[in-house]
Amino acid sequence: MHISEWVRISYLWRPNLRDEKDNHLIELAVAGNATYLVTHNIRDFQTMELRFPGLRVVRPTDITKED
């Protein structure tokens, strides 16, 4: 079962990622109070200028290892 909720984004935080097209993913994750952003593209997210301590960027295989 999947549950989701629409979240209105009314601001633009630019973490200044290497790939500009990835910035909106961080904005959505922060606005939705996400704990994890799961992606195969870890490398592009390691260069964020803005840091969000409550958000972890992990690979799909890493999230399945979490308790």
C-alpha positions, 0 to 999 in steps of 0.5 A, a space after each residue: 500500500 502506498 500513501 502520498 500527500 500533495 505538498 505545495 512548494 512556495 519557495 525555491 531553495 537552490 542547493 546548487 547541485 552539479 546537475 541543475 535539473 536535480 535541485 528540484 528533487 531536494 526542494 520536494 524532499 525538504 517540503 515533504 519532510 522526507 527522511 530519505 531521497 533514494 536515487 542511483 545518482 548519489 554522485 551529483 548530490 554530494 556537492 550540495 552547498 546547502 545541507 539538510 541534516 534531516 535528509 539522507 541521500 541513499 542508493 536503493 540497495 542501501 535503503 533496504 539494508 536499513 533497520 
